[in-house]
Amino acid sequence: MPRTESVSARLRGLLTIAPARVDHVPAFRIAVGLAIPLAVLLLAGRIEWAMYVGFGAFTGIYSRYEPTRTRFRRQSLAGAMLALCVALGAGLAQLGEVLPQAVASWLIIVVAALVAGGSAVFVTANGLKPGGAIFPVFATAAVASAPVAAPFWGAGLIAAAVAGLCVVLGLLGHWAGERHPDVVLGRDHELVTSRELGTEFVRYTAAALVAGALGLLSGLPFPYWAQVAAVAPLAPPGHGARVEKAVHRLVGTTLGVGVTAFLLSFPAEPWQLVVWVVLLQFLAEMFVLRNYSLALLFITPLALLMVQLGHPQPVGPILEARVLETAIGVVVGLALVLGRFAWERRGARS
């Protein structure tokens, strides 16, 4: 009976919105950290650099509500990580121009899987929140899969500059009221054992590698979306929360694709897409800690519009691929979570 009640409670979580925690303050800060550099790109006529800017701006997502000094240190670490991922992705994109397409595609999958494992270890060791490897994997693989818009060092510098801006905005968050008494800080690295870090590396690398391989073998155009979806359920503590995260990911992404289809059904200039991207970023951060499925209604079109800004694609195929590849990744992630749960139960009985 308790297990049934637990499952039903998890399912009700799809429809439940947690109480607000002054979410508008960090949401506004994060949206501004994206709006300013995108506006600069529009004025400079360099909107093809939008992906580098977008991934650098993910720095602002880390360490919300945390004390100013802690936020500065952890956002600086996150910004450095994301800038390196963008530079690595741009380097792979350049290398892909001289390699056979099949070799380049597999290289991206393997490197992104190693980034998943490495970044998960880095995030866990330094107590960064949000945990996991979604943003590093997305940054590396998406940039690597797009046409070359800047040399790898230039892409890395652009992302680093935007990350620096987000760190500065993070310092101002304290005076804007971005703090909450119930926030739980991430663990410090000395509290994490080397065995735990090794397990993190194996889990994330395996999930991203298997999902990416299946996505690539399926013939769908963006196998890295399967990788992103596969690592998403691994971050929460506890098997129940991981299963819930996977279900949220699939349901929210599917509904978010419908929102994207609506937004892209109208002809739009780049500046209009930028306005939508900034608004969607704000809305995503308003709800991401309150209901993940609801937040994905905004996160999904945000990610797809960012891709459209930097590398326009036919709308129909990109939306279909997003749903199918997310399903592949969620299945892989769930299989890993449930397999580990079964293994731990068997070990407890023996």
GUTORVEX-106742 format. One record per residue (C-alpha): x, y, z; residue in one letter. Coordinates in Angstrom, 3 decimals, always signed. Layout:
BEGIN
@east = X&north = Y&up = Z&r = A
...
This chain:
BEGIN
@east = +0.000&north = +0.000&up = +0.000&r = M
@east = +2.707&north = +2.572&up = +0.814&r = P
@east = +4.310&north = +1.864&up = -2.551&r = R
@east = +0.998&north = +2.509&up = -4.351&r = T
@east = +0.520&north = +5.755&up = -2.483&r = E
@east = +4.055&north = +6.788&up = -3.384&r = S
@east = +3.455&north = +6.111&up = -7.079&r = V
@east = +0.163&north = +8.000&up = -7.089&r = S
@east = +1.832&north = +10.901&up = -5.301&r = A
@east = +4.528&north = +10.971&up = -7.985&r = R
@east = +1.908&north = +11.005&up = -10.735&r = L
@east = +0.035&north = +13.836&up = -9.036&r = R
@east = +3.319&north = +15.743&up = -9.189&r = G
@east = +2.725&north = +16.209&up = -12.908&r = L
@east = -0.226&north = +18.450&up = -12.075&r = L
@east = +1.031&north = +20.045&up = -8.864&r = T
@east = +2.747&north = +23.430&up = -8.791&r = I
@east = +4.986&north = +23.980&up = -5.774&r = A
@east = +4.731&north = +27.253&up = -3.817&r = P
@east = +6.542&north = +30.284&up = -5.226&r = A
@east = +9.949&north = +31.211&up = -3.805&r = R
@east = +10.485&north = +34.766&up = -5.141&r = V
@east = +11.100&north = +33.027&up = -8.473&r = D
@east = +10.648&north = +36.248&up = -10.428&r = H
@east = +13.946&north = +37.676&up = -9.132&r = V
@east = +16.328&north = +34.968&up = -10.421&r = P
@east = +14.126&north = +34.514&up = -13.510&r = A
@east = +14.521&north = +38.182&up = -14.390&r = F
@east = +18.270&north = +38.105&up = -13.707&r = R
@east = +18.770&north = +35.019&up = -15.904&r = I
@east = +16.628&north = +36.465&up = -18.716&r = A
@east = +18.604&north = +39.737&up = -18.661&r = V
@east = +21.843&north = +37.753&up = -18.872&r = G
@east = +20.557&north = +36.317&up = -22.150&r = L
@east = +18.808&north = +39.422&up = -23.496&r = A
@east = +21.824&north = +41.765&up = -23.365&r = I
@east = +24.250&north = +39.654&up = -25.453&r = P
@east = +21.521&north = +38.645&up = -27.935&r = L
@east = +20.688&north = +42.314&up = -28.435&r = A
@east = +24.388&north = +42.978&up = -29.075&r = V
@east = +24.444&north = +40.213&up = -31.704&r = L
@east = +21.412&north = +41.697&up = -33.436&r = L
@east = +23.008&north = +45.142&up = -33.553&r = L
@east = +26.300&north = +43.681&up = -34.784&r = A
@east = +24.631&north = +41.523&up = -37.423&r = G
@east = +26.115&north = +38.345&up = -35.884&r = R
@east = +23.026&north = +36.398&up = -34.906&r = I
@east = +24.742&north = +33.202&up = -36.117&r = E
@east = +26.679&north = +33.344&up = -32.821&r = W
@east = +23.425&north = +32.972&up = -30.855&r = A
@east = +24.207&north = +29.412&up = -29.761&r = M
@east = +27.539&north = +30.446&up = -28.225&r = Y
@east = +25.788&north = +33.267&up = -26.381&r = V
@east = +22.917&north = +31.057&up = -25.239&r = G
@east = +25.126&north = +28.389&up = -23.734&r = F
@east = +27.315&north = +30.961&up = -22.019&r = G
@east = +24.155&north = +32.493&up = -20.542&r = A
@east = +23.293&north = +29.159&up = -18.915&r = F
@east = +25.831&north = +30.235&up = -16.290&r = T
@east = +23.129&north = +32.369&up = -14.683&r = G
@east = +20.982&north = +29.302&up = -14.033&r = I
@east = +23.443&north = +27.938&up = -11.496&r = Y
@east = +23.390&north = +28.777&up = -7.763&r = S
@east = +20.061&north = +30.561&up = -7.594&r = R
@east = +19.078&north = +31.665&up = -4.060&r = Y
@east = +22.547&north = +30.923&up = -2.689&r = E
@east = +24.609&north = +33.455&up = -0.685&r = P
@east = +26.468&north = +36.002&up = -2.804&r = T
@east = +29.969&north = +34.693&up = -2.139&r = R
@east = +28.933&north = +31.107&up = -2.798&r = T
@east = +27.077&north = +32.118&up = -5.941&r = R
@east = +30.108&north = +34.005&up = -7.274&r = F
@east = +32.416&north = +31.025&up = -6.787&r = R
@east = +30.043&north = +28.426&up = -8.156&r = R
@east = +28.826&north = +30.492&up = -11.105&r = Q
@east = +32.446&north = +31.216&up = -12.022&r = S
@east = +33.134&north = +27.476&up = -12.055&r = L
@east = +29.971&north = +26.795&up = -14.070&r = A
@east = +30.828&north = +29.570&up = -16.545&r = G
@east = +34.309&north = +28.179&up = -17.102&r = A
@east = +32.864&north = +24.697&up = -17.638&r = M
@east = +30.293&north = +25.916&up = -20.175&r = L
@east = +32.808&north = +28.076&up = -22.071&r = A
@east = +35.116&north = +25.064&up = -22.383&r = L
@east = +32.198&north = +22.946&up = -23.624&r = C
@east = +31.334&north = +25.538&up = -26.281&r = V
@east = +34.979&north = +25.736&up = -27.386&r = A
@east = +35.171&north = +21.937&up = -27.508&r = L
@east = +31.949&north = +21.746&up = -29.541&r = G
@east = +33.190&north = +24.383&up = -31.976&r = A
@east = +36.458&north = +22.487&up = -32.328&r = G
@east = +34.540&north = +19.307&up = -33.161&r = L
@east = +32.492&north = +21.246&up = -35.717&r = A
@east = +35.696&north = +22.447&up = -37.378&r = Q
@east = +37.140&north = +18.931&up = -37.319&r = L
@east = +33.912&north = +17.612&up = -38.815&r = G
@east = +34.518&north = +19.660&up = -41.957&r = E
@east = +37.521&north = +17.492&up = -42.862&r = V
@east = +36.275&north = +14.130&up = -41.571&r = L
@east = +33.781&north = +11.775&up = -43.256&r = P
@east = +30.279&north = +12.561&up = -41.988&r = Q
@east = +29.798&north = +9.170&up = -40.318&r = A
@east = +33.095&north = +9.469&up = -38.451&r = V
@east = +32.301&north = +13.025&up = -37.356&r = A
@east = +28.834&north = +12.000&up = -36.117&r = S
@east = +30.181&north = +9.139&up = -34.005&r = W
@east = +32.972&north = +11.338&up = -32.693&r = L
@east = +30.420&north = +13.875&up = -31.443&r = I
@east = +28.432&north = +11.128&up = -29.687&r = I
@east = +31.499&north = +9.701&up = -27.950&r = V
@east = +32.922&north = +13.075&up = -26.912&r = V
@east = +29.512&north = +14.275&up = -25.651&r = A
@east = +29.198&north = +11.079&up = -23.596&r = A
@east = +32.612&north = +11.684&up = -22.015&r = L
@east = +31.594&north = +15.297&up = -21.353&r = V
@east = +28.467&north = +13.979&up = -19.624&r = A
@east = +30.524&north = +11.855&up = -17.276&r = G
@east = +33.234&north = +14.436&up = -16.699&r = G
@east = +30.898&north = +17.354&up = -16.124&r = S
@east = +28.701&north = +15.306&up = -13.764&r = A
@east = +31.795&north = +14.612&up = -11.665&r = V
@east = +32.808&north = +18.284&up = -11.773&r = F
@east = +29.330&north = +19.483&up = -10.820&r = V
@east = +29.002&north = +16.974&up = -7.979&r = T
@east = +32.501&north = +17.592&up = -6.625&r = A
@east = +31.937&north = +21.350&up = -6.481&r = N
@east = +28.356&north = +21.235&up = -5.182&r = G
@east = +26.915&north = +23.042&up = -8.207&r = L
@east = +23.152&north = +23.314&up = -8.598&r = K
@east = +21.357&north = +22.349&up = -10.742&r = P
@east = +23.160&north = +19.041&up = -10.641&r = G
@east = +23.780&north = +16.653&up = -13.482&r = G
@east = +25.157&north = +17.201&up = -16.970&r = A
@east = +22.296&north = +18.519&up = -19.116&r = I
@east = +23.812&north = +21.899&up = -19.931&r = F
@east = +27.400&north = +20.752&up = -20.677&r = P
@east = +26.183&north = +17.912&up = -22.918&r = V
@east = +23.748&north = +20.198&up = -24.720&r = F
@east = +26.401&north = +22.894&up = -25.211&r = A
@east = +29.050&north = +20.523&up = -26.532&r = T
@east = +26.902&north = +18.438&up = -28.856&r = A
@east = +24.655&north = +21.214&up = -30.208&r = A
@east = +27.597&north = +23.443&up = -31.129&r = V
@east = +29.467&north = +20.474&up = -32.602&r = A
@east = +26.442&north = +19.563&up = -34.745&r = S
@east = +25.914&north = +23.086&up = -36.128&r = A
@east = +27.807&north = +24.722&up = -38.995&r = P
@east = +31.008&north = +26.520&up = -38.026&r = V
@east = +30.201&north = +30.163&up = -37.233&r = A
@east = +33.474&north = +31.045&up = -35.488&r = A
@east = +36.816&north = +29.360&up = -34.740&r = P
@east = +36.828&north = +27.281&up = -31.578&r = F
@east = +38.775&north = +29.867&up = -29.601&r = W
@east = +36.389&north = +32.630&up = -30.719&r = G
@east = +33.336&north = +30.578&up = -29.763&r = A
@east = +34.864&north = +29.885&up = -26.370&r = G
@east = +35.663&north = +33.562&up = -25.803&r = L
@east = +32.113&north = +34.611&up = -26.720&r = I
@east = +30.651&north = +32.084&up = -24.282&r = A
@east = +33.158&north = +33.109&up = -21.598&r = A
@east = +32.296&north = +36.805&up = -22.002&r = A
@east = +28.588&north = +36.077&up = -21.612&r = V
@east = +29.316&north = +33.833&up = -18.636&r = A
@east = +31.245&north = +36.724&up = -17.059&r = G
@east = +28.252&north = +39.000&up = -17.532&r = L
@east = +26.005&north = +36.433&up = -15.821&r = C
@east = +28.417&north = +36.174&up = -12.885&r = V
@east = +28.282&north = +39.965&up = -12.467&r = V
@east = +24.487&north = +39.880&up = -12.583&r = L
@east = +24.607&north = +37.097&up = -10.006&r = G
@east = +26.520&north = +39.395&up = -7.656&r = L
@east = +23.693&north = +41.908&up = -7.974&r = L
@east = +21.083&north = +39.269&up = -7.165&r = G
@east = +21.572&north = +39.626&up = -3.422&r = H
@east = +20.552&north = +43.275&up = -3.475&r = W
@east = +17.557&north = +42.417&up = -5.640&r = A
@east = +16.273&north = +40.050&up = -2.952&r = G
@east = +17.377&north = +36.728&up = -4.450&r = E
@east = +17.587&north = +34.596&up = -1.361&r = R
@east = +15.310&north = +32.146&up = +0.358&r = H
@east = +15.581&north = +30.662&up = +3.857&r = P
@east = +14.637&north = +27.157&up = +2.719&r = D
@east = +17.369&north = +26.784&up = +0.094&r = V
@east = +19.611&north = +23.748&up = +0.505&r = V
@east = +23.177&north = +24.388&up = -0.579&r = L
@east = +25.026&north = +21.861&up = -2.703&r = G
@east = +27.592&north = +19.580&up = -1.138&r = R
@east = +31.212&north = +20.649&up = -0.841&r = D
@east = +33.727&north = +18.509&up = -2.658&r = H
@east = +35.316&north = +17.129&up = +0.512&r = E
@east = +32.040&north = +15.392&up = +1.407&r = L
@east = +31.981&north = +13.380&up = -1.829&r = V
@east = +34.030&north = +10.196&up = -1.981&r = T
@east = +36.090&north = +9.159&up = -4.978&r = S
@east = +33.885&north = +6.076&up = -5.291&r = R
@east = +30.777&north = +8.258&up = -5.593&r = E
@east = +32.460&north = +10.365&up = -8.257&r = L
@east = +33.507&north = +7.262&up = -10.163&r = G
@east = +29.945&north = +5.988&up = -10.089&r = T
@east = +28.696&north = +9.351&up = -11.359&r = E
@east = +31.118&north = +9.230&up = -14.277&r = F
@east = +30.105&north = +5.716&up = -15.305&r = V
@east = +26.346&north = +6.384&up = -15.005&r = R
@east = +26.348&north = +9.562&up = -17.038&r = Y
@east = +28.822&north = +8.384&up = -19.659&r = T
@east = +26.939&north = +5.130&up = -20.219&r = A
@east = +23.536&north = +6.819&up = -20.455&r = A
@east = +24.733&north = +9.447&up = -22.936&r = A
@east = +26.706&north = +6.944&up = -25.011&r = L
@east = +23.884&north = +4.412&up = -25.362&r = V
@east = +21.210&north = +7.034&up = -26.017&r = A
@east = +23.376&north = +8.888&up = -28.529&r = G
@east = +24.235&north = +5.671&up = -30.353&r = A
@east = +20.556&north = +4.691&up = -30.581&r = L
@east = +19.639&north = +8.188&up = -31.726&r = G
@east = +22.306&north = +8.104&up = -34.420&r = L
@east = +21.390&north = +4.597&up = -35.591&r = L
@east = +17.734&north = +5.628&up = -35.792&r = S
@east = +18.625&north = +8.045&up = -38.586&r = G
@east = +17.097&north = +11.023&up = -36.782&r = L
@east = +18.933&north = +14.323&up = -37.366&r = P
@east = +19.784&north = +15.403&up = -33.786&r = F
@east = +20.935&north = +12.374&up = -31.746&r = P
@east = +22.322&north = +14.641&up = -29.035&r = Y
@east = +18.740&north = +15.342&up = -27.927&r = W
@east = +18.549&north = +11.673&up = -26.962&r = A
@east = +21.734&north = +12.168&up = -24.930&r = Q
@east = +20.315&north = +15.199&up = -23.140&r = V
@east = +17.086&north = +13.352&up = -22.325&r = A
@east = +19.004&north = +10.306&up = -21.069&r = A
@east = +21.104&north = +12.222&up = -18.531&r = V
@east = +18.179&north = +14.355&up = -17.297&r = A
@east = +16.651&north = +11.706&up = -14.962&r = P
@east = +19.986&north = +10.863&up = -13.336&r = L
@east = +20.419&north = +14.081&up = -11.350&r = A
@east = +17.691&north = +13.908&up = -8.645&r = P
@east = +18.427&north = +11.969&up = -5.438&r = P
@east = +16.448&north = +8.754&up = -5.089&r = G
@east = +15.032&north = +6.350&up = -7.656&r = H
@east = +11.448&north = +7.596&up = -7.309&r = G
@east = +12.459&north = +11.181&up = -8.054&r = A
@east = +14.471&north = +10.008&up = -11.063&r = R
@east = +11.538&north = +8.123&up = -12.545&r = V
@east = +9.345&north = +11.154&up = -11.952&r = E
@east = +11.900&north = +13.386&up = -13.682&r = K
@east = +11.935&north = +11.077&up = -16.716&r = A
@east = +8.136&north = +11.151&up = -16.999&r = V
@east = +8.132&north = +14.925&up = -16.621&r = H
@east = +10.776&north = +15.160&up = -19.353&r = R
@east = +8.779&north = +13.154&up = -21.872&r = L
@east = +5.379&north = +14.724&up = -21.135&r = V
@east = +6.697&north = +18.279&up = -20.912&r = G
@east = +8.806&north = +17.992&up = -24.051&r = T
@east = +5.903&north = +16.599&up = -26.081&r = T
@east = +3.639&north = +19.445&up = -25.002&r = L
@east = +6.471&north = +21.929&up = -25.503&r = G
@east = +6.847&north = +20.801&up = -29.107&r = V
@east = +3.228&north = +21.838&up = -29.638&r = G
@east = +4.044&north = +25.301&up = -28.274&r = V
@east = +7.051&north = +25.467&up = -30.595&r = T
@east = +4.935&north = +24.480&up = -33.591&r = A
@east = +2.582&north = +27.345&up = -32.818&r = F
@east = +5.374&north = +29.896&up = -32.435&r = L
@east = +7.097&north = +28.799&up = -35.647&r = L
@east = +3.869&north = +28.730&up = -37.641&r = S
@east = +4.250&north = +32.468&up = -38.233&r = F
@east = +6.993&north = +34.099&up = -40.313&r = P
@east = +9.410&north = +35.760&up = -37.893&r = A
@east = +12.423&north = +38.016&up = -38.148&r = E
@east = +15.491&north = +37.262&up = -36.001&r = P
@east = +14.668&north = +40.073&up = -33.571&r = W
@east = +11.228&north = +38.571&up = -33.010&r = Q
@east = +12.742&north = +35.176&up = -32.263&r = L
@east = +15.094&north = +36.872&up = -29.805&r = V
@east = +12.124&north = +38.419&up = -28.002&r = V
@east = +10.471&north = +35.005&up = -27.758&r = W
@east = +13.695&north = +33.389&up = -26.530&r = V
@east = +14.149&north = +35.916&up = -23.731&r = V
@east = +10.495&north = +35.672&up = -22.672&r = L
@east = +10.631&north = +31.870&up = -22.727&r = L
@east = +13.798&north = +31.910&up = -20.631&r = Q
@east = +12.046&north = +34.048&up = -18.029&r = F
@east = +8.982&north = +31.789&up = -17.941&r = L
@east = +11.094&north = +28.627&up = -17.775&r = A
@east = +12.948&north = +29.905&up = -14.722&r = E
@east = +9.692&north = +30.969&up = -13.103&r = M
@east = +8.454&north = +27.369&up = -13.036&r = F
@east = +11.454&north = +25.022&up = -13.311&r = V
@east = +11.646&north = +24.461&up = -9.535&r = L
@east = +7.871&north = +24.337&up = -9.114&r = R
@east = +6.761&north = +21.923&up = -11.859&r = N
@east = +9.273&north = +20.494&up = -14.345&r = Y
@east = +6.638&north = +19.456&up = -16.905&r = S
@east = +5.195&north = +22.964&up = -16.934&r = L
@east = +8.658&north = +24.487&up = -17.253&r = A
@east = +9.349&north = +22.281&up = -20.287&r = L
@east = +6.457&north = +23.991&up = -22.073&r = L
@east = +8.891&north = +26.925&up = -22.212&r = F
@east = +12.262&north = +25.146&up = -22.129&r = I
@east = +11.499&north = +23.087&up = -25.252&r = T
@east = +10.617&north = +26.031&up = -27.537&r = P
@east = +13.481&north = +27.999&up = -25.966&r = L
@east = +16.002&north = +25.323&up = -26.994&r = A
@east = +14.513&north = +24.889&up = -30.456&r = L
@east = +14.321&north = +28.617&up = -31.159&r = L
@east = +17.954&north = +28.997&up = -30.076&r = M
@east = +18.877&north = +26.338&up = -32.650&r = V
@east = +16.771&north = +28.130&up = -35.265&r = Q
@east = +18.534&north = +31.418&up = -34.552&r = L
@east = +21.994&north = +29.989&up = -35.064&r = G
@east = +21.202&north = +27.266&up = -37.607&r = H
@east = +17.716&north = +27.453&up = -39.237&r = P
@east = +16.104&north = +24.067&up = -39.935&r = Q
@east = +12.892&north = +22.844&up = -41.600&r = P
@east = +10.262&north = +23.060&up = -38.870&r = V
@east = +8.447&north = +19.738&up = -39.337&r = G
@east = +11.463&north = +17.400&up = -39.165&r = P
@east = +13.049&north = +19.225&up = -36.230&r = I
@east = +9.853&north = +18.982&up = -34.151&r = L
@east = +9.322&north = +15.315&up = -34.968&r = E
@east = +12.939&north = +14.530&up = -34.145&r = A
@east = +12.706&north = +16.347&up = -30.819&r = R
@east = +9.853&north = +14.108&up = -29.617&r = V
@east = +11.269&north = +10.822&up = -30.921&r = L
@east = +14.808&north = +11.427&up = -29.706&r = E
@east = +13.564&north = +12.552&up = -26.314&r = T
@east = +11.595&north = +9.304&up = -26.064&r = A
@east = +14.747&north = +7.320&up = -26.895&r = I
@east = +16.731&north = +9.152&up = -24.262&r = G
@east = +14.042&north = +8.839&up = -21.597&r = V
@east = +13.796&north = +5.072&up = -22.171&r = V
@east = +17.578&north = +4.721&up = -21.824&r = V
@east = +17.653&north = +6.875&up = -18.706&r = G
@east = +14.762&north = +4.967&up = -17.138&r = L
@east = +16.378&north = +1.634&up = -17.956&r = A
@east = +19.541&north = +2.733&up = -16.188&r = L
@east = +17.638&north = +4.026&up = -13.151&r = V
@east = +15.461&north = +0.922&up = -12.814&r = L
@east = +18.382&north = -1.390&up = -13.466&r = G
@east = +20.376&north = +0.227&up = -10.683&r = R
@east = +17.362&north = +0.019&up = -8.363&r = F
@east = +16.986&north = -3.713&up = -9.065&r = A
@east = +20.702&north = -4.261&up = -8.516&r = W
@east = +20.644&north = -2.443&up = -5.175&r = E
@east = +17.591&north = -4.435&up = -3.997&r = R
@east = +19.268&north = -7.687&up = -4.963&r = R
@east = +22.403&north = -6.641&up = -3.085&r = G
@east = +20.358&north = -5.721&up = -0.003&r = A
@east = +18.707&north = -9.144&up = +0.046&r = R
@east = +21.936&north = -11.102&up = -0.318&r = S
